[in-house]
Each structure stands twice: as structure tokens, then as C-alpha cells.
Amino acid sequence: MERPRIIVVHGPGRRFGPRIEQFWTTRAAEVLDSFAERVEVHLQAEQTPDQRAAQVDAALADADGMVLRGWGPQGIGYLSAERIARAPRLRYIGSTCHYAQATFIDVEAAIARGIAISETAPVMSPFVAEYELALVLGTLRNLPQEHATVGANGWVRWGDHPELAEVPERLQGRRVGLAGFGEIHRHLARMLGPFDTDLEAFDPYIPAERIAAAGGRKVTDLVAMAARSEVFCVAIPPTPETIGIISRDVIMALPRNAVFVLVSRMAVVEQPALLERLTAGELRAGIDVYSPEPPPADDPMRTLPNVVHTPHRAGGTYGAHLGVFLGQCHEARRLFAGEPLRYPLRPEMVAIFAKAGSAR
């Protein structure tokens, strides 16, 4: 049987510098080479957009599949219905862009042609969930602050901070509220299992049965859930419906000394209300995302003693970024072996994020 021809599109940029092969590993090459003829397409910064598109089209003319090395379109231009029609053998497109495919692919035309598309951003989700759990634990126990104290030749004894006497220290048995129950929080819910938490989740798009199967309860009132939460975790993506969804009412409902953790985007939070409560010392927080990024030097999120501040690193790791492209390669192998995709594109998610793009 003839091996499928897979083109690998390398974009013109190098985000991490010339010494690091962004997204590419020998393992990815091995996966592709195990079942396919691999064709490299290197797009150059000095090319015009039309020249890059023409180079991609020439490679697609006799290609069975295409994988995009990296996050986003990698310079291929808009893959219109007309361009898709000029690739008669094309059956698979591997992509990673968190459902922004509508910005560079005519998704409807591709699906109508029977082309399978994967979205491997969910490969990052367990990385983010583990980091979120680390932020919860680090915030509960003041770990970064005490690390800094010891590093500055100081020491901390159990009675040195009497103001923390009534602050929850353990995650075990706590009331935890999850804002959003997508891929990240489904992983987090599983990780919370051994801690025997009282788990609730707010997500209008997820059935109650799915949340119950993960050990939690579905709620429909975000403010009420916040009022019950000793630990409140936010992993809601920004869309027209979710901008500012963690409103002032939600933030003000959080109990005094609650832990607030954010790993998605600050756009879903009313930041002034959050800062108000943090500045007053009423909440503790683990924050991985900001607006803008990086935050200004005088941003209180950088200096408040009750905030664990990290530099948008929950999913920003070598392993996660290498993993999303390796995931595309495995998806191609599955498709051409007649197996179901593990990360098939969900057109309804593409539509949601297309609306988000048009709203910006």
C-alpha cells in the first residue's frame, strides 16, 4: 500500500531563538516517518504572503496530509475553498491554535470535502491543570513568599504571622469552586480526587452528569458558588459571552481569606474588583495571566504579599509546546491507520472563537 504524503510546514519565525527547534523533535519525525513520506516546506520571512501561499499550494497538490509546526497558521495564508480544491488528495490538516482555525482555513469547505482537522491545544491542558494545582497549594501555604524569606537569609516560625491563624492551610476537605469545566478543569477535578474536596463547577455548556462523574456538582449561579468557595479556580477562555464574567459581584462574594487562582485570561475577570480585595488583604491569589502582559513594573500584582505571581507559564513550557506538534503527528498516523482522532476539531468551538475574534 502506498504511504501517504505528509507535508510539514515550518513557519518563518523562531520564537525561542536560533538554538532551539521550536515544536520540533526527533520523536515527531519518527512518528511521521513510521507511516508516511515526509515533505518539509520551509517558509521564509523575506517571502511575500503570496509567495508563501504558492509554495504551500505546490506542496499540497499531491499531498495527503499537512501538519503545521507550531501555534497558528505558520504563514500558509488563508486556505480558501479554491485553494483546498487544488489539493485533491488532501485528507488531513493538523493544527494547534485554540480553535482559531476560521482565521486561516475555510473550515466549512474543508469539512464538506471530507478533510479531517485536528486541534491539539488540549495536549497542553494537563500541564495547565497541574500548574493550577501547584498555584492552589503554593498560595495556601505561602510557599513562594517563605522561599524568598529564606533566600534573603531570613527564617519563618509557625507563630510569626498571627494574622494567618484563621487562614485555611490545607486543601484537604475544602470547598472548591471551578469556574469553567473544560479540558483544564476536567483534569484538575481528577487531580483533586485524593484531597476529598467539596467540589462545585459552573459551566453552562457541560451537562450535570459529566461534572458528577468527575466528583462534583453542577451549579448555575456563579455568585452563589463563589460565596461558598474557600478555593476558587478560573479557567474560562475569553469569548464575547465570557469577557468580565468573573464580575465584581462574583469577586465580592468570595469569603474572606479565600484563595483565588487564575490560569486562563485576565479578560474574563473584572480586575479592579479583584485588586480591591487583594489590596485590602481579604483574599489570597495565585495569578498566572495579566492584562497587559507583561504587567507594568508598578502593577500591584507584582508586589502584593498575598499574591503568588507567575509569568503565564502554566502551559508555556517546552514539554507542552513540543507536545502539541507531536500530537498532530500522532493524529495523522491515527487517521491514515483508520483510527478515530483523539483531538478532532469541534466546529462549534471554532464558531465561538470566530465570534470572539470579530468582537475584538
NORURRA-V530254 format. One record per pair of residues at least 4 apart in sequence whose C-alpha atoms are under 6 Angstrom apart, sorted by the first residue. I is the first residue (numbers start at 1). J is the second residue. D is the distance in whole Angstrom. If there is no record, write none. Layout:
I	J	D
I	J	D
This chain:
3	36	5
4	36	5
4	64	6
5	36	6
5	37	5
5	63	5
5	64	5
6	38	5
6	63	6
6	64	6
6	65	5
6	66	5
7	38	6
7	39	5
7	40	6
7	66	5
8	40	5
8	41	6
8	66	6
8	67	5
9	41	5
9	68	5
9	69	6
10	42	5
10	69	5
11	43	5
11	74	4
11	75	6
12	43	5
12	44	5
12	45	5
23	70	6
23	321	6
23	322	4
23	325	6
28	326	5
29	33	6
30	34	6
32	36	6
47	51	6
53	76	5
53	77	6
60	87	5
61	87	5
63	89	6
63	90	6
64	89	5
64	90	4
64	91	6
65	90	5
65	91	6
65	92	5
65	93	6
66	93	5
67	93	6
67	94	4
68	95	6
69	325	6
71	96	5
71	97	5
72	96	6
72	97	5
78	104	4
78	105	6
79	83	6
79	104	6
79	105	5
80	106	5
81	109	5
91	115	4
92	115	5
92	116	5
92	117	6
93	117	5
94	117	6
94	118	5
94	328	5
95	118	6
95	119	5
96	119	5
96	120	5
96	121	5
98	121	6
99	350	5
101	105	6
110	115	5
111	115	5
117	345	6
118	343	6
118	344	4
118	345	5
119	343	6
119	345	5
120	324	5
120	343	6
123	324	6
124	315	6
124	320	5
125	183	6
125	184	5
126	187	6
127	315	6
128	314	5
128	315	5
129	184	5
129	187	6
129	188	5
131	314	5
134	138	6
135	139	6
135	286	5
138	142	6
138	143	5
140	169	5
141	169	6
143	147	6
149	154	5
150	154	5
150	155	5
167	257	6
172	195	5
173	196	5
173	197	4
174	197	5
175	197	6
175	198	5
175	229	5
175	230	5
176	198	6
176	199	5
176	229	5
176	231	5
176	232	6
177	200	5
177	201	6
177	229	5
177	232	5
178	201	5
178	233	5
179	202	5
179	234	5
180	202	6
180	203	5
180	235	6
180	236	5
181	185	5
181	186	6
181	203	6
185	189	6
199	216	5
200	216	5
200	217	5
200	218	6
201	218	5
201	219	6
202	218	6
202	219	5
208	218	5
211	216	5
212	216	5
212	217	6
223	250	5
226	253	6
226	254	5
227	253	5
227	254	5
227	255	6
230	258	5
231	258	6
231	259	5
232	260	5
233	261	5
234	262	5
235	263	6
235	264	5
236	264	6
237	264	6
238	242	6
238	243	6
238	268	6
239	356	5
240	356	5
242	268	6
243	267	6
243	268	4
244	268	4
244	269	5
244	270	5
245	268	5
246	250	6
246	268	6
246	269	5
247	270	5
248	252	6
248	273	5
256	282	5
256	283	6
257	282	6
257	283	5
258	283	5
259	284	5
259	285	5
260	285	5
261	285	6
261	286	5
261	287	6
262	287	5
263	288	5
265	289	6
266	289	6
266	290	5
266	291	6
275	279	6
277	282	5
278	282	6
278	283	5
284	306	5
284	307	6
285	307	5
286	307	6
286	308	5
287	309	5
288	310	5
288	311	6
288	312	5
289	312	5
300	304	6
318	322	6
319	323	6
323	327	6
331	341	6
334	339	5
335	339	5
350	354	6
